[in-house]
Amino acid sequence: MKTIRYSILFCLVAILFLGSRHAEAQVEIGVKFAPSITSNRTLAQDKYNFEGDGVGGGFGVGVMADYFFGANYAVSSGLMYNIKGGTVRYSYTQPIAPGALDGATSITMSGEDDLSLQYLEIPIALKLFTNEISTDTKLYFQAGGSLNTMLAAKVNDKKVDSEGDKFTKRFNLFEIDVLIGVGVERQIGVSTKLFGGITYHRGLTDVDDDHYAGIFKDDKVELKNDVFSLDFGIKF
């Protein structure tokens, strides 16, 4: 339900952005490459010891477009293929009924998973450009969000679990994140521009489809993505 609410909000914002079109607006289309540092955030009680454990490397590639409705203002969107994830671990000692397991009074569950999650992403952001800071060179700032659809998932470098089920079943199909970024753009031809920048994507929605919540029998447990990407590309 939370993902659905975020999706509706995302669509409404997109409609408002696109509804601000100007009759003489200019569209610049390009390609983008985005190597990234990825990790996972967790929300859980301390007793579960459920936490992200280190960072991973990701990569994104796709097409993008800047739709200008003013000299220095644009709506930026596109279609990106992105890989993200990280390592998570947990260790939880759960009390059990006396005599239920050879006289033991508790059982410890522990594990460590290396997650690699593949998404098709539709970002939309407001992009603000400065005036030229040097010849043919501008800074830009952007803020917005992204609606992401899971394509595939690997856990510990495997696509299926011990029962032959795809690991995608462990995760929610859709994800929403917010993004903020800064970069520089340089014009190198009549209609050709190079750009580079850094963007932070912060996941808003839980990507765990009750797998980890089921381990702890606690539906308040959540798992979210974090990504810092270096963005490089060309527009024409």
Disulfide bonds with the S-S distance in Angstrom:
none
